[in-house]
Amino acid sequence: MKLLLFKNSSCKTCQRQEELLKQHGVQYVPLELFKNRDLARRYGVTDVPTSLLVDDDNNVVKRYNFPLNSKQIENINVFLQN
């Protein structure tokens, strides 16, 4: 299980999202939307920040098309650790 974060380096909301993930100790895979267009297209990602919780076969388990709050991040972290 892993968390993919589609972002844009000039997006202030994306930067805050990354800071929050780091503060909570969540390991994630940062993906620049415009540098990973094929992967974004595969997952139907068009906006940033978009976070995808994917299983070991890269199937989407949970999708967040908005910035995550602290409670959501805590729940994701628990899920990733199990």
DAWOWO-V625133 format. One record per residue. RES is the residue in one letter. NEAR is the number of other C-alpha atoms within 8 Angstrom. Layout:
BEGIN
res=RES near=NEAR
res=RES near=NEAR
END
This chain:
BEGIN
res=M near=7
res=K near=11
res=L near=11
res=L near=12
res=L near=12
res=F near=14
res=K near=13
res=N near=11
res=S near=8
res=S near=4
res=C near=9
res=K near=7
res=T near=8
res=C near=13
res=Q near=9
res=R near=8
res=Q near=11
res=E near=8
res=E near=8
res=L near=9
res=L near=12
res=K near=9
res=Q near=7
res=H near=9
res=G near=7
res=V near=9
res=Q near=8
res=Y near=9
res=V near=8
res=P near=8
res=L near=10
res=E near=10
res=L near=11
res=F near=6
res=K near=6
res=N near=9
res=R near=8
res=D near=6
res=L near=7
res=A near=12
res=R near=9
res=R near=7
res=Y near=6
res=G near=6
res=V near=10
res=T near=6
res=D near=6
res=V near=13
res=P near=14
res=T near=14
res=S near=12
res=L near=12
res=L near=12
res=V near=14
res=D near=10
res=D near=7
res=D near=5
res=N near=6
res=N near=7
res=V near=9
res=V near=8
res=K near=7
res=R near=9
res=Y near=9
res=N near=9
res=F near=8
res=P near=10
res=L near=8
res=N near=6
res=S near=7
res=K near=6
res=Q near=8
res=I near=12
res=E near=9
res=N near=8
res=I near=8
res=N near=11
res=V near=8
res=F near=7
res=L near=8
res=Q near=5
res=N near=4
END
